[in-house]
């Protein structure tokens, strides 16, 4: 009987842990260095001028930090970069039961992402990093729109975490 009780308790605790979703876990606070900083130097880590321009504009309109012109004047160095991760090729086939033919299809697996990294300006140590996975789009106009949205989401996440850290 005792083994059954232990098994039930173990199963219940595993179910409680496994049942948690992302919404159940509160965001962790930012390091106090980031929250208390006054001046930041924004830098483009490469990949997209549009992402940097959008990020710069959003940070400036937020107004929490004074944006300075060199890392020597700053408390933090905030870098945004754009990368495309290539995950290989997905291959699949379809069969036409009417005429008995099989077609093989393939598509590249790509993951465009904007990476926000915050460094301590004096030590150059990385303090915090987050990634936003930009949505895929076929047309250039839509890719630009998704890049802008991704940069805005990064600033929004930084705002949210900074507000819970105060």
N, C-alpha and C positions, 0 to 999 in steps of 0.2 A: 504494500500500500504506500509505503514511504517513497519507493522508486517512482510510482505513478505520480505522486504529488510533486516530486522534484522535476520529473519530465514535463508536467503541466506548467509549472513555474518557469522552467527553461524555455518552453515553447512560447509562453505568453510574453516573456521578456524579448525573445527574438522577434516576435511579431510586432511588438511595440517599436523596436528599433527599425525594423525593416519597413514599417508603415509610414515613416517620416518622409516628407517630400521637401523640396527646396523651399517652399513657402513656410514650412515649419521651423526653419533654421534662420534666426535673425542674423543680419550682416554684422561682421566683426568691426570694431572701431578701428579707425586709422591710427597709426603711430602719432603720438602727441607732437612730434616735430613737424608733421604735415599740417596738423590742425592749428598750431600756434605760429606757423610761418607767416610772414608779412609780404615778402618779395619773392617772385618766381621768375625764372628764365625759361621761356618756352622754346623748345628746339624740335626741328623736324628730323626724325630718325630715318626718313627716306620712304620711298614708295608712292607717295601721293601728296602733291601740293594742295589739292582740294581738301583732303582730310586735315592737313595742318592749318590751312586758312580757316576752315570751319571751326576747328578746335580753338584756335587763337581767338576768333570772334566770340565764341561761346564763353571762354574763360574771361575775356575782357568785359563782356556784358554781365557776368556773374558778379564781379567786383570784389570778391573776397580777398584776392591777392593783387598787389601792385606788380605789373609786368615790367621787368627791367631789361636793359639792353645787353647785359653781359652776365656770365655765370659768377663773376667775382662780386657783383653787387647783390646777388640773390641768396636767399635762404635755401631754396630748393631749385633743382633743375627738373623740369617736366618735359618728357620726351614722348612724342606720338610718332608711331611708325606703322606702315602698311605692309603686310606680307601676304603672300598667297601660298598656302601649304598645298603641296601636291601629294595626294594619297594613292597614286597609281591609277589603274584603269579598271572599271567595272565592266564585266562581260556577261551577257545573258543571251538567251535564244528564245525565239517564238516559233511556234509551229502552226501551220495553216492546215487544219484538218480537212478542208474542202479539197485542196489539190495535193496534200501530202508534202509540202515543202517546209523547210526549216530555214529561218533567217537568223544570223548571228549579229548582235548589236554590241557596241562598246561606247563607253563614255568616260572621259577623264574625271577623276574625283578631285575636286578643288575646294579649298576652304579659304576664302579671302577674309582677312582679319586685321583689325586695328588694335595695336598694342600700346597701352599707356603705361609708362614707367616713370616713377618719381624717385629722384636721387637726392641725397644730401649734398648741397653745393660745396661744403667744405671737405668732406671725406670721400665724396663720389660713390658712396655705398648706396645700393638700391634699397629703398625703403618700402616700396609698394608697387605692385604691377597688376594690371587687369587686361583682359582681352575681350573685345567685342567681335563676334563672328558676323561679318557683313553678309546680308542676304544676297543670294545669287541673282543676277539679272543678265538678260541677253543683250539688250540694247544699251548703247553708251549712255544715253540720257537717264535710263533707269539705274545703271551702275553708279553714275554720279549722284543721283538722288539717294541711293542706298549708302554710299560713302558718307554723305552729309548726315544722314540719319544715324549712322554708326558713331561718328564723331560726337554728335549731340548726346547719344546714349552714354558715352564715356564720361562726358562732363556731368550728366545727370547722376551717374553712379558716384562720381567723386563728391558731388554736392550732398547726396544722401548720406554717404559714409561720414563726411565731415560734420554734418548736422547731428548725427547720433554720437559722435565722438566728443562733442562739446559738453 
